[in-house]
C-alpha cells in the first residue's frame, strides 16, 4: 500500500521527521528513522535522512507504513477506606 503526500507552502523548510509527526500523528522518532533507513519513506522517489528539509511541492511516499496510536486505558477499582472523614 502506497500513500503519497505533497508538501504545502506552510511546511516549507521543515524537517522531514517533523512534517511526518505534524501530518500523520504522534509517531515515535525511532519508527520514523527505521522506515527511512529501510526505504519505506521516500522523498521525491529517493531515500533521505530525517533531518532533510522538505520544500514546497515535494512528494513524500509512504510504502506499507501503517501506524495507529494505541490508547491504553487503565482500569482503577474503587477501594473505600475505613477512615471517617469529618
Secondary structure, DSSP 4 states (H G I P E B T S, - for coil): -EEEEE--GGGTTEEHHHHHHHHH----HHHHHHHHHTTSEEETTB---TTPEE-TT-EEEEES-------PPPP------SPPP-
